[in-house]
């Protein structure tokens, strides 16, 4: 059965809740549409977090990021939305989302958003 994009982030129990450790997820495959021009935008997204009681299941994260492909959204908005949705799903001790956008019109953009419990 083929996979489909989804906004559903799946939380799994943290296998090491008694220790602080950092999880880093990175992919160069974040895509969305420019809400002004409709042209595609491409970014590398880096998600770094210290879990509390839950971690994010990686396939659900992949499908979640894929769900932005046809959505018109500004770089700042998508970065903050990813942060908010992950915090709502897994309630981490801290979480940072960094999006590094490919050059457009001679300008590269990096957006960083952080949550601390």
matplotlib code that plots the C-alpha trace (Angstrom):
import matplotlib.pyplot as plt

x = [0.0, 1.5, 2.2, 0.2, 1.1, -0.5, -0.6, -0.8, 2.4, 2.6, 4.1, 5.9, 7.0, 10.5, 12.7, 15.0, 12.9, 15.3, 18.1, 18.3, 19.5, 19.3, 17.5, 18.4, 16.3, 17.4, 16.2, 16.8, 13.3, 11.1, 9.0, 6.2, 4.9, 5.6, 2.2, 3.0, 4.2, 3.1, 6.6, 8.1, 10.4, 12.9, 14.6, 16.7, 14.9, 16.8, 14.7, 16.6, 14.9, 15.3, 12.4, 10.4, 7.9, 7.6, 9.5, 8.2, 7.8, 10.0, 7.7, 4.9, 7.4, 8.3, 4.6, 4.0, 6.8, 5.6, 2.1, 3.4, 4.4, 1.3, 0.7, 1.4, 3.2, 6.0, 9.3, 8.8, 5.2, 6.1, 9.1, 6.9, 4.1, 6.4, 7.7, 4.1, 2.8, 5.8, 5.5, 1.8, 2.4, 5.3, 5.7, 9.5, 11.8, 13.1, 12.8, 14.4, 13.4, 15.8, 14.9, 17.6, 15.9, 17.6, 18.6, 15.7, 16.4, 20.0, 18.9, 19.1, 17.0, 17.5, 14.7, 15.1, 12.4, 12.8, 10.6, 11.8, 9.5]
y = [0.0, 3.4, 6.0, 9.2, 12.6, 13.2, 15.8, 13.1, 12.9, 9.7, 9.8, 6.7, 6.1, 7.3, 4.3, 6.3, 8.8, 8.9, 10.4, 13.6, 12.9, 14.7, 13.5, 15.1, 14.5, 16.0, 15.8, 17.9, 17.0, 19.7, 21.3, 23.8, 26.5, 30.2, 31.8, 34.8, 33.3, 29.6, 28.5, 25.6, 26.2, 23.6, 23.4, 21.2, 20.9, 20.0, 19.1, 18.7, 17.8, 16.5, 14.1, 13.9, 11.0, 10.7, 10.6, 11.1, 8.1, 8.7, 7.5, 9.8, 12.7, 11.9, 11.8, 15.0, 16.9, 15.6, 17.1, 20.6, 19.9, 21.5, 24.1, 27.8, 29.0, 31.4, 30.1, 31.6, 30.2, 26.6, 26.6, 27.7, 25.4, 22.4, 23.4, 23.9, 20.6, 18.6, 20.2, 19.4, 15.8, 14.9, 17.6, 17.5, 19.2, 21.3, 21.4, 23.4, 23.5, 25.0, 25.4, 26.2, 27.4, 27.0, 30.2, 32.1, 35.4, 35.4, 35.2, 32.2, 32.1, 30.2, 30.3, 28.9, 28.4, 27.0, 25.7, 25.2, 23.6]
z = [0.0, -1.0, 1.7, 1.8, 3.3, 6.7, 9.4, 12.1, 14.2, 16.2, 19.7, 21.1, 24.6, 25.4, 25.9, 28.3, 30.2, 33.2, 31.1, 29.1, 25.6, 22.3, 19.2, 15.9, 12.7, 9.4, 5.9, 2.7, 1.5, 3.0, 0.2, 0.0, -2.3, -2.1, -1.1, -3.3, -6.5, -6.2, -7.1, -5.2, -2.2, -1.0, 2.4, 4.7, 8.0, 11.2, 14.2, 17.5, 20.8, 24.3, 24.9, 28.1, 28.1, 24.3, 21.1, 17.6, 15.3, 12.3, 9.5, 10.8, 10.8, 7.2, 6.1, 8.1, 6.4, 3.0, 3.8, 3.1, -0.5, -2.1, 0.7, 0.2, 3.3, 4.2, 5.5, 9.0, 9.3, 8.3, 10.7, 13.6, 12.7, 12.7, 16.1, 17.5, 16.1, 17.4, 20.8, 20.9, 19.8, 22.1, 24.9, 24.8, 27.4, 24.6, 20.8, 18.0, 14.4, 11.8, 8.2, 5.6, 2.4, -1.0, -2.7, -4.4, -6.1, -4.8, -1.2, 1.2, 4.3, 7.6, 10.1, 13.7, 16.3, 19.8, 22.6, 26.2, 28.7]

ax = plt.figure().add_subplot(projection="3d")
ax.plot(x, y, z, "-o")
ax.set_aspect("equal")
plt.show()
